[in-house]
Amino acid sequence: MTKSKLEGLYQPQYEHDACGVGMVVNIHGGKSHELVDQALRVLENMEHRGAETRDKTGDGAGIMLQIPHEFILLQGIPVPEKGKYGTGLVFLPKEEKEQQEILSVMIEEIEREGLQLMHLRTVPTCPEVLGEAARRVEPSIKQIFVTGSTEEQAPTLDRILYKVRKRIENRIDNKDFYICSLSSKNLIYKGMLTSGQLRRYFPDLSSPYFTSGLALVHSRFSTNTFPTWSLAQPFRLLAHNGEINTIRGNRGWMKARESVLA
């Protein structure tokens, strides 16, 4: 038997997705938990757009919201006023030593910009709702809070946080590590879940004090890709249904037009 037959017909360069996406927005800018609940119902009604295995492991589901400032304060976390701190969920390996090594790198890069890792919150989860395959690779999920920005830094805080995140990612090579988002405006909850599991897995999303004026939801259907926690969407600033994620195709189109663009 040849090597190609042993490996099968799977070709990673041809990976693509076909997913479901939805958004709920208060056009007047008002924030409420009702809007969060409506967005979660949109997601739950897109169950046909996501995929799952026989053991109820989902290809991925998630939601992007505005940072729920009041909810954070009610957790006893003394963050500064809105827009003057960054926060985001981080997937970490379960092993304590690996976690500490990653956190030391994160602290170093955060402090390099004159900021500080003010708080590390363990995000409440309900692993019992996961499918068996998702539970086997479930990460430890923490929420980080980055503070210490000056008045001069405030207008460009998201740009600074972007640089911090990229530097951290460039230094850490661990398949169980992923920064879901790091922003002064938005927050992402996601995972290797079905559309109906997201609300039940993250109790935060059911709190009446968890409010937002915008919510972007996504249910993943990975036709040729293997699901992972990090590949669940939204992706920090967007969610898509598979039309724009073919880097190989985009490069091919640009190469074909080089003579015209020159």
Phi and psi in degrees as a GROMACS rama.xvg file:
@    title "Ramachandran Plot"
@    xaxis  label "Phi"
@    yaxis  label "Psi"
@TYPE xy
-75.4357  163.67  THR-2
-61.9026  -40.2259  LYS-3
-63.0582  -36.6561  SER-4
-69.1136  -34.7166  LYS-5
-65.4734  -38.4409  LEU-6
-79.8297  -17.8172  GLU-7
86.0724  -169.486  GLY-8
-95.3117  -1.88231  LEU-9
-63.2093  128.214  TYR-10
-126.703  106.551  GLN-11
-59.5398  -26.7361  PRO-12
-69.7867  -12.3896  GLN-13
-103.645  16.6351  TYR-14
-64.1955  141.8  GLU-15
-158.873  165.796  HIS-16
-124.103  164.031  ASP-17
-145.512  97.1442  ALA-18
-120.207  -175.43  CYS-19
-121.335  141.978  GLY-20
-140.799  147.655  VAL-21
-153.087  160.001  GLY-22
-144.025  142.893  MET-23
-127.108  129.73  VAL-24
-137.575  138.317  VAL-25
-88.7453  110.066  ASN-26
-67.9371  -13.0887  ILE-27
-95.3075  -2.26195  HIS-28
87.3178  -0.771639  GLY-29
-70.6542  145.011  GLY-30
-106.763  142.869  LYS-31
-158.223  159.441  SER-32
-76.3511  -25.708  HIS-33
-57.9982  -39.2612  GLU-34
-64.8112  -41.1965  LEU-35
-60.6814  -44.0566  VAL-36
-62.5558  -41.2451  ASP-37
-62.555  -41.7001  GLN-38
-65.1862  -39.1402  ALA-39
-66.017  -33.6406  LEU-40
-69.9503  -35.822  ARG-41
-58.5046  -47.6065  VAL-42
-60.2163  -45.2175  LEU-43
-65.8688  -27.9775  GLU-44
-81.3447  -4.0345  ASN-45
-100.643  23.2774  MET-46
-55.6806  -33.0766  GLU-47
-69.6361  -15.031  HIS-48
-92.5258  -9.97573  ARG-49
-107.733  165.134  GLY-50
-117.038  154.858  ALA-51
-149.9  157.148  GLU-52
-89.0132  177.655  THR-53
-61.5487  -29.2988  ARG-54
-89.9431  13.8966  ASP-55
71.7256  26.7025  LYS-56
-85.4669  124.806  THR-57
-88.0238  155.788  GLY-58
-71.5083  -21.5607  ASP-59
144.838  140.063  GLY-60
-150.024  149.516  ALA-61
-165.77  173.007  GLY-62
-144.593  137.858  ILE-63
-110.403  131.101  MET-64
-134.46  168.608  LEU-65
-73.3544  150.585  GLN-66
-61.9039  123.908  ILE-67
-82.5434  83.4095  PRO-68
-56.3415  -47.759  HIS-69
-65.1292  -38.7369  GLU-70
-60.4537  -41.4661  PHE-71
-64.1439  -43.8846  ILE-72
-61.5678  -37.0131  LEU-73
-69.1733  -16.1544  LEU-74
-81.8791  0.786954  GLN-75
82.5442  19.6814  GLY-76
-100.379  112.417  ILE-77
-79.8896  65.9107  PRO-78
-74.2059  154.849  VAL-79
-72.4548  -171.337  PRO-80
-66.1395  163.006  GLU-81
-53.6864  139.887  LYS-82
84.6586  -6.53779  GLY-83
-110.477  16.1412  LYS-84
-149.467  159.198  TYR-85
-115.36  149.722  GLY-86
-149.76  161.386  THR-87
179.625  158.102  GLY-88
-87.3778  142.519  LEU-89
-128.995  131.598  VAL-90
-88.6688  128.389  PHE-91
-127.568  154.817  LEU-92
-65.0906  154.951  PRO-93
-72.2357  -28.4314  LYS-94
-68.0155  125.194  GLU-95
-59.7978  -42.028  GLU-96
-63.6929  -43.3945  LYS-97
-63.064  -39.9519  GLU-98
-58.8273  -47.4461  GLN-99
-64.2647  -37.6061  GLN-100
-63.7168  -42.0417  GLU-101
-67.7795  -43.8228  ILE-102
-63.5708  -34.3998  LEU-103
-65.5987  -37.4125  SER-104
-66.742  -42.7501  VAL-105
-61.161  -46.1084  MET-106
-60.9606  -42.5804  ILE-107
-61.1334  -44.7893  GLU-108
-73.4658  -33.489  GLU-109
-65.5182  -45.1852  ILE-110
-69.6148  -24.2717  GLU-111
-60.629  -26.7957  ARG-112
-97.1022  11.0196  GLU-113
79.2927  13.5641  GLY-114
-104.806  179.616  LEU-115
-143.078  147.823  GLN-116
-82.372  96.8712  LEU-117
-75.4891  -35.1047  MET-118
-155.229  147.274  HIS-119
-125.215  112.652  LEU-120
-105.142  132.456  ARG-121
-78.7097  117.934  THR-122
-75.5343  124.544  VAL-123
-62.9139  134.261  PRO-124
-139.415  163.862  THR-125
-123.075  83.8986  CYS-126
-59.3717  -22.162  PRO-127
-65.0455  -17.9941  GLU-128
-83.3243  -11.4271  VAL-129
-75.3446  154.856  LEU-130
-71.9624  162.02  GLY-131
-59.4489  -44.6038  GLU-132
-65.0099  -40.274  ALA-133
-66.7884  -37.5445  ALA-134
-67.4775  -32.591  ARG-135
-65.1331  -30.388  ARG-136
-114.282  17.2529  VAL-137
-60.8596  128.856  GLU-138
-83.9221  170.376  PRO-139
-82.92  128.929  SER-140
-111.315  119.967  ILE-141
-119.954  153.671  LYS-142
-112.684  123.832  GLN-143
-100.122  150.124  ILE-144
-127.88  119.56  PHE-145
-110.694  121.748  VAL-146
-127.766  -176.178  THR-147
99.9714  7.78237  GLY-148
-72.5737  144.107  SER-149
-86.55  172.607  THR-150
-60.1763  -36.1652  GLU-151
-69.9629  -32.9189  GLU-152
-78.9982  -24.9123  GLN-153
-51.1116  -46.027  ALA-154
-64.7363  -23.8453  PRO-155
-115.293  22.0364  THR-156
-59.6249  -41.1304  LEU-157
-64.7398  -34.8979  ASP-158
-65.5585  -40.6466  ARG-159
-64.9341  -44.0202  ILE-160
-63.7748  -35.2052  LEU-161
-61.4114  -46.3566  TYR-162
-62.3369  -41.9596  LYS-163
-59.9484  -46.949  VAL-164
-61.9289  -44.6842  ARG-165
-64.0073  -38.9742  LYS-166
-65.8904  -40.7563  ARG-167
-62.4311  -47.8218  ILE-168
-61.8953  -35.814  GLU-169
-70.0719  -21.8041  ASN-170
-95.6831  -20.4391  ARG-171
-107.391  123.171  ILE-172
-116.338  86.576  ASP-173
-147.36  119.608  ASN-174
-62.764  -20.3978  LYS-175
-92.7889  3.48874  ASP-176
-104.561  133.282  PHE-177
-161.3  133.519  TYR-178
-95.681  109.528  ILE-179
-63.3452  -40.7476  CYS-180
-168.375  156.458  SER-181
-148.189  103.599  LEU-182
-152.036  160.847  SER-183
-96.9698  1.87996  SER-184
-123.56  -45.2729  LYS-185
-116.747  159.604  ASN-186
-141.401  137.732  LEU-187
-121.012  131.252  ILE-188
-114.8  123.447  TYR-189
-158.267  173.297  LYS-190
174.077  -177.667  GLY-191
-80.4276  71.8647  MET-192
-128.517  161.461  LEU-193
-85.1684  166.306  THR-194
-61.6198  -29.7705  SER-195
-83.6483  -10.4237  GLY-196
-92.0829  -20.9512  GLN-197
-57.6186  -50.4137  LEU-198
-61.3482  -41.3477  ARG-199
-74.7169  -29.9572  ARG-200
-74.8125  -37.5201  TYR-201
-108.756  96.0299  PHE-202
-58.474  -25.7899  PRO-203
-49.8661  -40.3298  ASP-204
-68.2842  -14.2894  LEU-205
-97.824  -3.67631  SER-206
-70.1913  132.911  SER-207
-64.414  -15.8154  PRO-208
-91.4198  -3.69713  TYR-209
-86.288  101.621  PHE-210
-120.247  157.823  THR-211
-161.338  156.798  SER-212
-105.546  1.54774  GLY-213
-150.142  140.409  LEU-214
-148.847  127.934  ALA-215
-114.776  123.736  LEU-216
-117.693  154.608  VAL-217
-147.405  138.149  HIS-218
-123.894  123.594  SER-219
-95.5206  136.746  ARG-220
-126.086  97.2404  PHE-221
-89.205  101.994  SER-222
-71.5488  -42.9455  THR-223
-121.109  1.41792  ASN-224
-107.056  155.19  THR-225
-90.0821  130.237  PHE-226
-67.7053  143.214  PRO-227
-140.649  165.183  THR-228
-62.2896  -41.3014  TRP-229
-72.1512  -27.0182  SER-230
-82.2038  -5.60182  LEU-231
-62.7519  149.525  ALA-232
-112.573  164.328  GLN-233
-70.8186  158.216  PRO-234
-103.303  79.9657  PHE-235
61.3462  -52.1064  ARG-236
-128.07  -5.22026  LEU-237
-155.811  168.094  LEU-238
-140.056  143.016  ALA-239
-140.1  164.598  HIS-240
-103.939  18.4236  ASN-241
108.045  -6.68559  GLY-242
-77.2658  -23.0047  GLU-243
-117.23  9.54648  ILE-244
-99.7314  14.1554  ASN-245
-99.229  87.0667  THR-246
-59.0962  -41.9092  ILE-247
-58.558  -43.9336  ARG-248
-65.6672  -43.1717  GLY-249
-62.2562  -41.1025  ASN-250
-64.3973  -38.608  ARG-251
-62.6859  -43.3124  GLY-252
-64.5679  -40.3187  TRP-253
-66.833  -39.64  MET-254
-63.8602  -38.6096  LYS-255
-66.0659  -22.2309  ALA-256
-104.467  7.69211  ARG-257
-56.0617  -42.8856  GLU-258
-64.8066  -32.5027  SER-259
-76.4984  -35.8187  VAL-260
-80.5218  -19.1329  LEU-261
